[in-house]
Amino acid sequence: MSKFFAIIAFAVALPMSNPAHAYIKCDKKEDAKQKKKCEKNMAKSLAKQRKSTTALKPSQLGDEFAYLDENNLFDSDDWYVGVGNIGVKKIDDLSLNVAKMSATVRLAKYTGYINKTDKAAATKLGGLLLPKLQALQADGEALVAEIQGLASDPAGLIEENPAAALKIPGALGKLAANSAKTIGDLPGALTAIVPIAKGAAAGAISNVAGQVGDAVNKATDAADSAKEAAGQ
């Protein structure tokens, strides 16, 4: 029964995907014309993403997030995270890993959003997210290195699937830009999650909370490296 109510509470908190939805990003705009333009741009961007990607599921970040699958926020308008494929295994595998990294940071932002109305749900999610966010610093550095490695051998990628030759440069460019943006958002996500996660069971965060300051510094360094690798 408690699981049932937890699912209902999450469903109520989750912004649903529909054409009439006023996007959270656009709600902040007071000018009606600017708000309308923002909603139009968001709808266009989402349509483009949904056409070329498949929504990630929270359980793909770890079994501890499986309870979020039924009302998948990564398939909603405000929190969409999709995974694309071009038919080149090395790039497609990397696309999934970059999407998971992006989704973890997106989930941190969502946690901050629901913390305004459902602190219990936010505390639970924050406690699960904190160690994941810390691990992203090292994961992000590894992904950037992998992207650079693939970019240095385009012939090998083309050999795997010649039909995807024209898609490879664009796919690598998007991966570099997306990983750089996500790593750049990581320090802020870490800092924001700690006070929310403090409401979780002490044992769930005691091993990581004291290390967050160092993790934030390392994440900031990783973000700088990622931006350089992406040419930003």
Legacy VTK file of the C-alpha trace (Angstrom):
# vtk DataFile Version 3.0
C-alpha trace
ASCII
DATASET POLYDATA
POINTS 232 float
0.000 0.000 0.000
2.804 2.405 0.827
4.343 1.736 -2.598
0.996 2.584 -4.205
0.803 5.959 -2.454
4.455 6.688 -3.306
3.691 6.134 -6.997
0.576 8.341 -6.811
2.531 11.121 -5.074
5.245 10.977 -7.731
2.657 11.046 -10.513
1.092 14.176 -9.049
4.478 15.909 -8.747
5.584 14.974 -12.276
4.858 17.538 -15.008
2.946 15.606 -17.672
3.659 15.788 -21.399
0.890 17.426 -23.420
0.581 20.151 -26.084
-1.073 22.598 -23.674
1.613 22.251 -21.029
3.199 25.525 -19.916
6.859 24.574 -19.674
8.579 25.243 -16.358
11.359 27.066 -18.196
8.817 29.395 -19.810
6.735 29.960 -16.672
9.402 32.345 -15.396
8.790 34.762 -18.263
6.355 37.523 -17.309
5.966 38.994 -20.793
3.177 37.104 -22.617
4.863 37.343 -26.034
8.186 36.091 -24.686
6.426 33.249 -22.895
4.578 32.235 -26.052
7.806 32.332 -28.046
9.563 30.258 -25.392
6.800 27.630 -25.454
6.919 27.502 -29.254
10.699 26.998 -29.232
10.454 24.342 -26.520
7.781 22.447 -28.457
9.886 22.567 -31.622
13.024 21.414 -29.795
11.202 18.568 -28.061
9.590 17.389 -31.293
13.015 17.258 -32.918
14.506 15.338 -29.983
11.651 12.842 -29.794
11.862 12.216 -33.549
15.508 11.142 -33.405
15.844 9.637 -29.910
14.206 7.228 -27.488
13.505 8.330 -23.919
15.846 6.973 -21.272
14.363 5.168 -18.253
15.403 6.008 -14.664
16.189 2.330 -14.001
18.967 2.572 -16.601
20.811 4.751 -14.077
20.560 1.968 -11.476
18.014 -0.398 -9.943
17.495 2.031 -7.068
15.709 4.382 -9.487
13.364 1.742 -10.939
10.464 3.038 -8.843
10.448 6.114 -11.119
9.987 4.109 -14.340
6.189 3.930 -14.266
5.878 7.707 -14.566
9.062 8.288 -16.528
10.083 11.926 -16.059
12.729 11.493 -18.792
9.812 11.091 -21.208
8.065 14.269 -20.031
8.218 17.700 -21.637
10.236 19.466 -18.959
12.730 16.716 -18.132
13.156 14.824 -21.414
16.388 12.866 -21.908
16.689 10.815 -25.088
19.213 8.400 -26.554
20.029 8.358 -30.256
21.610 5.708 -32.470
23.400 6.083 -35.800
24.336 2.420 -36.335
27.974 2.638 -35.215
28.335 0.599 -32.029
31.179 2.559 -30.426
29.330 5.841 -30.903
25.951 4.408 -29.920
27.376 2.918 -26.707
28.994 6.251 -25.905
25.721 8.076 -26.644
23.982 5.948 -24.030
26.656 6.681 -21.430
26.558 10.436 -22.105
22.743 10.341 -21.875
22.964 8.567 -18.509
25.345 11.222 -17.228
23.029 13.975 -18.474
20.002 12.236 -16.949
21.682 12.013 -13.540
22.259 15.768 -13.477
18.728 16.346 -14.836
17.383 14.192 -12.010
19.247 16.380 -9.521
17.519 19.458 -10.963
14.182 17.669 -10.756
14.885 16.813 -7.111
15.375 20.497 -6.366
12.103 21.265 -8.152
9.949 18.773 -6.209
11.673 19.728 -2.946
9.451 22.816 -2.967
6.276 20.724 -2.717
7.269 17.203 -1.607
10.287 17.205 0.684
9.948 13.502 1.546
10.153 12.428 -2.102
13.015 14.870 -2.712
14.927 13.643 0.341
14.660 10.031 -0.790
15.778 10.872 -4.310
18.560 13.150 -3.088
19.977 10.427 -0.882
20.122 8.059 -3.854
21.588 10.680 -6.171
24.441 12.023 -4.073
26.870 9.091 -4.573
25.903 8.925 -8.256
26.743 12.592 -8.725
30.106 12.172 -7.041
30.979 9.306 -9.365
30.165 11.420 -12.423
33.328 13.478 -12.058
35.513 10.474 -12.899
32.963 9.110 -15.369
32.877 12.440 -17.191
36.648 12.570 -17.573
36.630 9.029 -18.972
33.868 9.875 -21.451
35.705 12.962 -22.693
38.834 10.868 -23.243
36.788 8.258 -25.105
35.195 10.881 -27.346
38.629 12.284 -28.171
39.869 8.785 -28.945
37.019 8.086 -31.354
37.446 11.454 -33.045
41.098 10.644 -33.707
40.169 7.540 -35.729
37.203 8.406 -37.982
38.316 5.851 -40.575
37.797 3.032 -38.099
34.286 4.222 -37.344
33.409 4.559 -41.038
34.740 1.058 -41.683
32.260 -0.341 -39.145
29.306 1.194 -41.004
30.080 3.095 -44.227
26.421 4.085 -44.586
26.713 6.190 -41.416
29.795 8.093 -42.600
28.010 11.438 -42.924
26.431 11.111 -39.472
29.657 10.383 -37.576
31.143 13.932 -37.367
27.861 15.422 -36.175
27.323 12.654 -33.629
30.812 13.117 -32.167
30.314 16.882 -32.025
27.029 16.500 -30.129
28.602 14.035 -27.705
31.455 16.434 -26.973
29.096 19.377 -26.465
26.610 17.412 -24.335
29.294 15.926 -22.096
30.918 19.348 -21.633
27.579 20.931 -20.678
26.702 18.137 -18.262
30.084 18.203 -16.549
29.772 21.981 -16.353
26.447 21.582 -14.523
27.843 18.968 -12.120
29.362 21.279 -9.450
26.064 23.111 -9.039
24.108 19.841 -8.923
26.390 18.464 -6.206
26.120 21.601 -4.105
22.319 21.697 -4.435
21.715 18.032 -3.592
23.682 17.914 -0.313
21.221 19.913 1.837
18.300 17.950 0.370
20.006 14.597 0.932
20.747 15.466 4.559
17.185 14.527 5.341
17.892 10.924 4.309
19.106 8.215 6.665
22.483 9.251 8.038
24.173 6.097 6.828
23.104 6.782 3.253
25.180 9.955 2.985
27.700 9.850 5.825
30.400 8.355 3.621
30.078 10.989 0.928
28.762 14.214 2.402
32.101 15.161 3.931
33.828 14.740 0.579
31.484 16.958 -1.455
33.694 20.046 -1.312
36.559 18.144 -2.895
34.192 16.555 -5.403
32.871 19.959 -6.439
36.420 21.229 -7.035
37.298 18.150 -9.079
34.059 18.421 -11.035
34.848 22.043 -11.827
38.280 21.029 -13.138
36.664 18.253 -15.180
34.196 20.749 -16.638
37.041 23.008 -17.765
38.781 20.036 -19.413
35.566 18.946 -21.126
34.950 22.421 -22.532
38.481 22.526 -23.913
37.981 19.097 -25.497
34.731 20.286 -27.057
36.395 23.436 -28.343
34.302 25.752 -26.165
LINES 1 233
232 0 1 2 3 4 5 6 7 8 9 10 11 12 13 14 15 16 17 18 19 20 21 22 23 24 25 26 27 28 29 30 31 32 33 34 35 36 37 38 39 40 41 42 43 44 45 46 47 48 49 50 51 52 53 54 55 56 57 58 59 60 61 62 63 64 65 66 67 68 69 70 71 72 73 74 75 76 77 78 79 80 81 82 83 84 85 86 87 88 89 90 91 92 93 94 95 96 97 98 99 100 101 102 103 104 105 106 107 108 109 110 111 112 113 114 115 116 117 118 119 120 121 122 123 124 125 126 127 128 129 130 131 132 133 134 135 136 137 138 139 140 141 142 143 144 145 146 147 148 149 150 151 152 153 154 155 156 157 158 159 160 161 162 163 164 165 166 167 168 169 170 171 172 173 174 175 176 177 178 179 180 181 182 183 184 185 186 187 188 189 190 191 192 193 194 195 196 197 198 199 200 201 202 203 204 205 206 207 208 209 210 211 212 213 214 215 216 217 218 219 220 221 222 223 224 225 226 227 228 229 230 231
